[in-house]
Amino acid sequence: MTQQTTNGQTGLRSELLWGLLFGLAFGFFLHKGGVTKYDVIIAQLLLEDFTVVKVMLSAVVTGMLGIYLMKHLGWVELRTKSGSLGMNIIGGLLFGVGFAVLGYCPGTLAGAVGNGYLDALVGGIAGILLGTGIFAELYPGLRGGILRAGEFGNITLPDVLKVNEWLVVIPAAAILVLILVLLEGAGL
């Protein structure tokens, strides 16, 4: 029994260490990409500078290909969570309001805090804590109502189309890369 507990704790520590390392790398690359700067994010929202879109599309392509390759190799097991239109609408509104008010999303906020930006530290962290607290308080009333509206279960696009995952992943990655090339070619 002691052996299992020790291995479980070691496994948890290892997972936390990997999470910390990947989080630091993610923050570093957000910083190097320039998307932790308020002015860059606002320029994106005003459709004047597409740096944020290019960084995020690059991350989506890399993550999508990487996670499905790891799944194919048997390194990871993916478990989709069920969803609903209500969850997406509420989540999108909370995300959008926070993004519009402060000019940071959660990832860029963490990077901006790491850069020492006071607006991100004070306004962003306070906003996340306040928003989380309000949602947690309202959750019992929301979970049986609006959050369940339009439930669609734990499906993925390959499930809906009844095709192999790679028949969705490869074309999706190609389309996103094409968008990146077009944005870069247009000087955006």
Secondary structure, DSSP 8 states (H G I E B T S, - for coil): -HHHHHHHHHHHHHHHHHHHHHHHHHHHHHHHHTTTSHHHHHHHHTTS--HHHHHHHHHHHHHHHHHHHHHHTTS-------EEHHHHHHHHHHHHHHHHHHS--HHHHHHHHHTT-HHIIIIIHHHHHHHHHHHHHHHHHHHTTGGGTTEEES--HHHHHTS-THHHHHHHHHHHHHHHHHHHHTT-
